[in-house]
Amino acid sequence: MSRKFIRRTTIDAPAELLFAWHKNPVAFGRLEPPFQKVDVIEKVGGIEDGANVTVGIPAGPIKIIWKLAHRNYQEGRQFTDYQLSGPFKSWEHTHSFLPTENNQSILEDAIEYELPFAPISEIFVGSYIDQQLDRLFRYRHAVTAHDLQLLSRQKGQQGMRIAITGATGLIGKSLVNLLAGQGHEVFRLTRNRSNDAHDIFWDPNAGSLDASALEGMDAVVHLAGESVGQVWTKEIKQRIRESRERGTSLIAKTLAKLQKKPSVFVCASAIGYYGDRGSEPLNENSAVGRGFLAEVVRDWEIASQPAAEAGIRTVNMRFGVVLSPEGGALKQMLPPFQMGAGGNLGHGQQYFSWISRADAVSAVLFAIETPTLEGPVNIVSPNPVSNAEFTKALGKVLGRPTIFPVPAIAARMIFGEMADEMLLGGAKIFPLKLQQAKYPFQFPTIESALRHELGR
């Protein structure tokens, strides 16, 4: 007996544009949710008839191999993928793009599938499969609606040539897919030599960067840097500082000397600039704080100034805590919270200035496209919360109790100096410049952000 699943969403873009976006090879990466990872093992062709893809789905200690092929391709209207081999007895998924009035369209995902060993399997896993499909396509449709809204506003504008460092990181990977899906040509600065025409070799430790490869870029985005989410030994602190100062200085000075300079240099920064400031409301006009991170961020932003002095619009993006189950603070918090062992850190009243990864990535594109944005820009939600409020929201979204606090002394014993600056301290930070520039936050509240990023 087959089971059916259908999700429909109205998209503010014509069906032809919606279909063309799905044809872009990066669409798969944009639609892959952070809470249901798959590994692409082999891909032949795109979405046309006869194309196929083989993916691996992690399932505990094993990986389920699933091979799908495409058929029923109708340009501008639909395509279908069906199972050649994999976990289902049968699987057929039709993607439809239906034109409606007012230059809009309806995105429809219709799936018909059979479970092996039915009807016994339906009793045990039928509802679970339906639940996972609902999570998956709720996420996919939200991303599609957002990206098509951005794309439809371009109205034929020519794509840009954009170079990025840190392209495989938490923000960079998603940003590359977003930019490519918007029609921009993306170049990656990488420490590994490659024959790919879109890879640019650089070695910040050696001060090596091919300036000619950056000639004619419309924008440069610098995201690379040593992770601060680790125990701060003397060696680690030196690496954190040098990775930011050296890399940023090298790029900024290189851009300043170009014959054809980019119009904008977007450089990552961090809200660590403000230090531990309690409940004091802070924005981009607030003074620098105290502590190791405040010093690092101050020098990090200073290192970007050669680009600004050369007339390049320079944006220092002070990222808050970026929420994603794929990395950063949320990834480390999830295991204990999922087991019902989560709780406040210390007294729980310290402020937690956060941003969903979806908004962090979109804000980078917004900074590239918005000529009035320059200097420090806080990339945080307009609704900072206390650690206790964050803990309560995460427990609610996961459906788990949060009654096991982590005492301050325990955090210090485990994480040392880093605990006081990043876990037990905090700052109440607002995105004044983003709000003045009318950035449209997708997930302005902590619960909406967690539900999107975790598919709950």
C-alpha positions as CSV (number, residue, x, y, z in Angstrom):
1,M,0.0,0.0,0.0
2,S,1.5,3.4,-1.0
3,R,1.6,6.4,1.2
4,K,1.3,10.0,-0.1
5,F,2.8,13.3,1.0
6,I,2.1,16.8,-0.6
7,R,3.3,20.3,0.3
8,R,2.3,23.4,-1.7
9,T,3.6,26.9,-1.2
10,T,2.8,30.1,-3.0
11,I,6.0,31.7,-4.3
12,D,6.3,35.4,-5.1
13,A,8.0,34.8,-8.5
14,P,6.9,33.4,-11.9
15,A,7.0,29.7,-12.5
16,E,9.7,30.0,-15.1
17,L,12.0,31.7,-12.7
18,L,11.2,29.2,-10.0
19,F,12.0,26.3,-12.3
20,A,15.2,27.9,-13.6
21,W,16.4,28.3,-9.9
22,H,15.9,24.6,-9.4
23,K,17.9,23.8,-12.5
24,N,20.9,25.6,-11.0
25,P,23.4,23.0,-9.7
26,V,23.7,24.9,-6.3
27,A,20.0,24.5,-5.6
28,F,20.6,21.1,-4.0
29,G,23.0,22.7,-1.6
30,R,20.6,25.5,-0.7
31,L,17.8,23.0,-0.1
32,E,19.8,20.6,2.1
33,P,18.7,21.1,5.7
34,P,21.3,21.3,8.4
35,F,19.3,18.8,10.5
36,Q,19.1,16.0,7.9
37,K,22.5,15.6,6.2
38,V,23.1,13.6,3.1
39,D,26.4,13.0,1.3
40,V,26.4,13.2,-2.5
41,I,28.4,10.1,-3.7
42,E,27.8,10.5,-7.4
43,K,25.9,12.9,-9.6
44,V,25.3,12.5,-13.4
45,G,23.6,15.4,-15.2
46,G,21.1,17.8,-13.7
47,I,17.3,17.3,-13.4
48,E,16.6,16.3,-17.0
49,D,15.4,12.8,-18.0
50,G,18.0,10.2,-17.5
51,A,20.1,12.2,-15.0
52,N,20.7,10.5,-11.7
53,V,22.2,11.0,-8.2
54,T,23.5,8.6,-5.5
55,V,23.5,9.8,-2.0
56,G,24.4,8.4,1.4
57,I,22.1,9.0,4.3
58,P,23.8,8.6,7.8
59,A,21.8,6.3,10.0
60,G,23.7,5.8,13.2
61,P,26.9,3.8,12.6
62,I,25.9,3.0,9.0
63,K,25.2,4.9,5.8
64,I,22.1,4.1,3.7
65,I,22.9,4.3,-0.1
66,W,20.0,5.7,-2.1
67,K,20.1,6.0,-5.9
68,L,17.6,8.2,-7.7
69,A,17.0,9.0,-11.4
70,H,14.9,11.7,-13.2
71,R,12.1,11.5,-15.7
72,N,8.9,13.3,-16.8
73,Y,10.9,16.5,-17.4
74,Q,8.8,19.3,-18.7
75,E,10.7,22.6,-19.2
76,G,9.5,25.3,-16.9
77,R,6.8,23.1,-15.3
78,Q,8.0,19.9,-13.6
79,F,10.4,17.0,-13.2
80,T,10.2,13.7,-11.3
81,D,12.8,11.7,-9.4
82,Y,12.3,8.0,-8.6
83,Q,14.2,5.4,-6.7
84,L,16.4,3.0,-8.6
85,S,17.7,1.4,-5.4
86,G,17.5,2.3,-1.7
87,P,15.5,2.2,1.5
88,F,12.0,2.2,0.1
89,K,10.0,-0.5,-1.9
90,S,9.2,2.4,-4.3
91,W,9.6,6.2,-4.3
92,E,8.4,8.8,-6.8
93,H,8.7,12.5,-6.1
94,T,7.2,15.0,-8.6
95,H,8.3,18.7,-8.4
96,S,5.7,20.9,-10.0
97,F,5.9,24.7,-10.7
98,L,2.5,26.0,-11.4
99,P,1.8,29.6,-12.7
100,T,-0.8,31.6,-10.9
101,E,-2.1,35.2,-11.1
102,N,0.0,38.3,-10.2
103,N,3.2,36.9,-11.6
104,Q,3.3,34.3,-8.8
105,S,3.5,30.5,-8.8
106,I,2.8,27.5,-6.7
107,L,5.6,25.1,-5.7
108,E,4.3,21.6,-5.2
109,D,6.2,18.6,-3.9
110,A,4.1,15.4,-4.3
111,I,5.6,12.1,-3.1
112,E,4.2,8.6,-3.4
113,Y,6.1,5.9,-1.7
114,E,5.9,2.3,-0.4
115,L,7.7,1.0,2.6
116,P,9.3,-2.5,2.6
117,F,7.8,-5.1,4.8
118,A,4.4,-3.3,4.8
119,P,2.0,-3.3,6.6
120,I,4.2,-4.2,9.6
121,S,6.7,-1.4,8.8
122,E,3.9,1.2,8.5
123,I,2.9,0.6,12.1
124,F,6.4,1.2,13.4
125,V,7.9,3.8,11.0
126,G,5.1,5.2,8.8
127,S,4.2,8.2,11.0
128,Y,7.9,8.8,11.5
129,I,8.6,9.0,7.8
130,D,5.7,11.4,7.3
131,Q,7.0,13.6,10.1
132,Q,10.5,13.7,8.6
133,L,9.1,14.6,5.2
134,D,7.1,17.4,6.8
135,R,10.2,18.8,8.5
136,L,12.3,18.5,5.3
137,F,9.8,20.2,2.9
138,R,8.8,22.9,5.4
139,Y,12.5,23.9,5.5
140,R,13.0,23.6,1.7
141,H,9.9,25.7,0.9
142,A,11.0,28.4,3.3
143,V,14.4,28.6,1.7
144,T,13.0,28.6,-1.8
145,A,10.5,31.3,-1.1
146,H,13.2,33.5,0.4
147,D,15.7,32.9,-2.4
148,L,13.2,33.5,-5.1
149,Q,12.0,36.7,-3.5
150,L,15.6,37.9,-3.6
151,L,16.1,36.7,-7.2
152,S,12.9,38.3,-8.5
153,R,13.9,41.7,-7.1
154,Q,17.1,41.7,-9.3
155,K,15.0,42.5,-12.4
156,G,17.7,41.5,-14.9
157,Q,20.6,43.1,-13.1
158,Q,23.9,41.6,-14.1
159,G,25.6,39.1,-11.7
160,M,28.7,40.1,-9.8
161,R,32.1,38.5,-9.6
162,I,32.7,37.8,-5.9
163,A,35.7,36.3,-4.1
164,I,35.4,34.6,-0.7
165,T,37.7,33.4,1.9
166,G,36.4,30.8,4.4
167,A,34.1,29.4,1.7
168,T,33.9,26.0,3.4
169,G,33.1,27.3,6.8
170,L,29.8,27.5,8.7
171,I,28.7,30.8,7.0
172,G,30.9,30.5,3.8
173,K,29.5,27.2,2.5
174,S,25.9,28.5,2.7
175,L,26.9,31.9,1.3
176,V,28.5,30.4,-1.8
177,N,25.3,28.5,-2.6
178,L,23.2,31.6,-2.0
179,L,25.3,33.8,-4.2
180,A,25.6,31.3,-7.0
181,G,21.8,30.8,-6.9
182,Q,21.4,34.5,-7.3
183,G,23.4,34.4,-10.5
184,H,26.7,35.7,-9.2
185,E,30.1,34.2,-10.1
186,V,31.9,33.0,-7.0
187,F,35.6,32.6,-6.6
188,R,37.1,30.8,-3.5
189,L,40.4,31.8,-1.9
190,T,41.9,28.6,-0.7
191,R,45.1,27.4,0.9
192,N,45.1,24.3,-1.4
193,R,46.5,24.6,-4.9
194,S,43.8,23.7,-7.5
195,N,43.3,23.7,-11.2
196,D,39.8,24.9,-10.8
197,A,39.4,28.3,-12.5
198,H,37.3,29.6,-9.6
199,D,39.9,28.7,-6.9
200,I,42.5,31.4,-6.0
201,F,45.5,30.2,-4.0
202,W,46.6,32.2,-1.0
203,D,48.8,31.7,2.1
204,P,48.3,34.4,4.7
205,N,51.0,33.0,6.9
206,A,53.5,33.4,4.1
207,G,52.0,36.7,3.0
208,S,51.2,35.2,-0.4
209,L,48.3,36.2,-2.6
210,D,48.0,36.6,-6.4
211,A,46.8,40.1,-6.8
212,S,46.1,39.7,-10.5
213,A,43.4,37.1,-9.6
214,L,41.5,39.7,-7.7
215,E,41.6,42.3,-10.5
216,G,38.1,43.1,-11.6
217,M,36.2,41.5,-8.7
218,D,33.0,43.4,-7.8
219,A,33.2,42.3,-4.2
220,V,35.5,40.5,-1.8
221,V,34.2,38.7,1.3
222,H,36.7,37.7,4.0
223,L,35.4,35.1,6.5
224,A,38.4,33.0,7.3
225,G,39.9,32.8,10.8
226,E,40.9,30.4,13.6
227,S,37.9,29.2,15.6
228,V,37.5,30.9,19.0
229,G,35.3,28.1,20.4
230,Q,38.2,26.1,22.0
231,V,40.2,26.3,25.2
232,W,42.4,29.3,25.0
233,T,45.9,28.1,25.6
234,K,48.7,30.6,24.9
235,E,49.4,29.0,21.5
236,I,45.7,29.0,20.6
237,K,45.3,32.7,21.5
238,Q,48.2,33.6,19.3
239,R,46.7,31.6,16.4
240,I,43.4,33.3,16.9
241,R,45.0,36.8,16.8
242,E,47.4,36.1,14.0
243,S,44.8,34.4,11.8
244,R,42.7,37.5,11.8
245,E,45.3,40.2,11.6
246,R,47.5,38.6,9.0
247,G,44.8,37.4,6.7
248,T,42.8,40.6,6.9
249,S,45.9,42.8,6.4
250,L,47.1,40.8,3.4
251,I,43.7,41.1,1.6
252,A,43.1,44.7,2.5
253,K,46.6,45.8,1.4
254,T,46.3,43.8,-1.8
255,L,42.9,45.2,-2.7
256,A,44.2,48.7,-2.0
257,K,46.9,48.3,-4.7
258,L,44.6,46.9,-7.5
259,Q,44.2,48.8,-10.7
260,K,40.5,47.8,-10.8
261,K,39.4,47.7,-7.2
262,P,36.2,46.0,-6.0
263,S,33.4,48.3,-4.9
264,V,33.0,46.6,-1.5
265,F,35.1,44.6,0.9
266,V,33.0,42.7,3.5
267,C,35.2,41.6,6.3
268,A,34.0,39.3,9.2
269,S,34.3,40.7,12.7
270,A,32.6,39.8,16.0
271,I,30.5,41.2,18.8
272,G,33.4,40.2,21.1
273,Y,34.4,43.8,20.4
274,Y,32.0,45.0,23.1
275,G,33.3,42.7,25.9
276,D,31.2,41.7,28.9
277,R,28.8,44.6,29.3
278,G,25.9,43.2,31.3
279,S,22.5,44.6,30.4
280,E,23.8,47.9,28.8
281,P,22.1,48.4,25.4
282,L,24.8,48.5,22.8
283,N,25.0,49.3,19.1
284,E,27.7,50.1,16.5
285,N,28.3,53.5,18.2
286,S,29.3,51.9,21.5
287,A,32.9,51.9,22.7
288,V,35.2,48.9,22.6
289,G,35.1,46.7,25.7
290,R,37.8,44.9,27.7
291,G,39.3,41.4,27.4
292,F,41.1,39.3,24.9
293,L,38.3,39.1,22.3
294,A,37.7,42.9,22.5
295,E,41.4,43.4,21.7
296,V,41.5,40.9,18.9
297,V,38.4,42.3,17.2
298,R,39.7,45.9,17.5
299,D,42.9,45.0,15.8
300,W,41.1,42.8,13.3
301,E,39.0,45.8,12.2
302,I,42.1,48.0,12.1
303,A,43.7,45.5,9.8
304,S,40.9,46.1,7.2
305,Q,41.5,49.9,7.0
306,P,43.9,49.9,4.1
307,A,41.0,48.9,1.8
308,A,38.8,51.7,3.2
309,E,41.6,54.3,2.9
310,A,41.9,53.3,-0.8
311,G,38.3,54.2,-1.3
312,I,36.8,50.7,-1.1
313,R,33.5,50.6,0.8
314,T,34.5,48.4,3.8
315,V,32.0,46.6,6.0
316,N,33.1,45.0,9.3
317,M,30.4,42.5,10.1
318,R,30.3,42.0,13.8
319,F,28.7,38.5,13.9
320,G,26.8,37.5,17.0
321,V,26.5,33.8,18.0
322,V,25.5,32.1,14.7
323,L,22.9,29.4,15.3
324,S,23.2,26.2,13.3
325,P,23.3,22.5,14.2
326,E,26.2,22.2,11.8
327,G,28.7,24.1,13.9
328,G,29.4,26.7,16.5
329,A,27.8,27.0,19.9
330,L,24.4,25.3,19.0
331,K,26.1,22.2,17.7
332,Q,28.0,21.8,21.0
333,M,24.9,22.4,23.1
334,L,22.6,20.0,21.2
335,P,23.7,16.6,22.6
336,P,23.1,17.4,26.3
337,F,19.9,19.3,25.6
338,Q,18.6,16.5,23.4
339,M,19.2,14.1,26.3
340,G,17.3,16.3,28.7
341,A,20.5,17.3,30.5
342,G,20.6,21.0,29.4
343,G,20.3,24.0,31.6
344,N,21.5,27.6,32.3
345,L,25.2,28.5,32.2
346,G,26.1,30.1,35.5
347,H,23.4,32.4,36.8
348,G,21.8,32.6,33.3
349,Q,21.2,36.3,33.3
350,Q,24.1,37.1,30.9
351,Y,22.9,38.3,27.6
352,F,23.1,36.2,24.5
353,S,23.2,38.2,21.2
354,W,22.5,35.7,18.4
355,I,21.6,35.4,14.7
356,S,20.2,32.5,12.7
357,R,22.6,31.2,10.1
358,A,20.0,31.9,7.5
359,D,20.0,35.6,8.4
360,A,23.8,35.7,8.9
361,V,24.2,34.6,5.3
362,S,21.5,36.8,3.9
363,A,23.0,39.8,5.8
364,V,26.3,39.3,4.0
365,L,24.5,39.5,0.6
366,F,22.6,42.6,1.9
367,A,25.9,44.3,2.9
368,I,27.3,43.6,-0.6
369,E,24.2,45.1,-2.3
370,T,23.5,48.1,0.1
371,P,25.8,51.0,-0.7
372,T,24.9,52.9,2.5
373,L,26.4,50.2,4.7
374,E,30.0,50.6,5.8
375,G,32.2,50.4,8.8
376,P,31.1,48.2,11.7
377,V,27.7,46.5,11.3
378,N,26.2,44.3,14.0
379,I,25.0,41.0,12.6
380,V,22.6,40.1,15.4
381,S,18.9,39.6,15.9
382,P,16.9,42.7,17.0
383,N,15.8,40.5,20.0
384,P,18.8,39.5,22.2
385,V,17.9,37.2,25.0
386,S,19.4,36.1,28.3
387,N,21.1,32.7,28.6
388,A,18.1,31.6,30.7
389,E,15.6,32.7,28.0
390,F,17.7,30.9,25.3
391,T,17.8,27.8,27.4
392,K,14.1,27.8,27.9
393,A,13.5,28.3,24.1
394,L,15.8,25.5,23.1
395,G,14.2,23.1,25.6
396,K,10.7,24.0,24.3
397,V,11.7,23.5,20.6
398,L,13.3,20.2,21.4
399,G,10.6,19.1,23.8
400,R,13.1,18.5,26.6
401,P,13.4,19.7,30.2
402,T,16.2,22.2,31.0
403,I,16.8,21.6,34.7
404,F,20.5,20.8,34.9
405,P,22.5,24.1,35.1
406,V,26.2,24.3,34.5
407,P,27.8,26.1,37.5
408,A,30.2,28.9,36.7
409,I,33.0,27.1,38.5
410,A,32.5,24.0,36.4
411,A,32.6,26.1,33.1
412,R,35.8,27.7,34.2
413,M,37.4,24.4,35.1
414,I,36.6,23.0,31.6
415,F,37.1,26.1,29.4
416,G,39.3,28.3,31.4
417,E,39.5,32.0,30.4
418,M,37.2,31.4,27.4
419,A,34.4,30.5,29.8
420,D,34.3,34.0,31.3
421,E,34.3,35.9,28.0
422,M,32.2,33.7,25.8
423,L,29.9,31.6,28.2
424,L,29.5,33.4,31.5
425,G,29.8,37.0,30.1
426,G,27.6,38.6,27.6
427,A,26.4,41.8,26.0
428,K,22.9,43.1,24.9
429,I,23.6,44.2,21.3
430,F,21.3,45.6,18.7
431,P,21.6,45.7,14.9
432,L,21.1,49.5,14.6
433,K,22.7,49.8,11.1
434,L,20.8,46.8,9.6
435,Q,17.5,48.2,11.0
436,Q,18.2,51.7,9.6
437,A,19.0,50.1,6.2
438,K,15.7,48.1,6.4
439,Y,17.2,44.6,6.4
440,P,14.2,42.2,6.4
441,F,15.0,39.7,9.2
442,Q,13.7,36.2,8.3
443,F,13.9,34.9,11.9
444,P,13.8,37.8,14.4
445,T,12.9,35.7,17.5
446,I,14.9,33.0,19.1
447,E,12.1,30.4,18.9
448,S,11.5,31.0,15.2
449,A,15.2,30.8,14.5
450,L,15.7,27.5,16.4
451,R,12.6,26.0,14.8
452,H,13.9,26.8,11.3
453,E,17.5,25.7,11.9
454,L,16.4,22.5,13.7
455,G,13.4,21.7,11.6
456,R,11.0,21.6,14.6
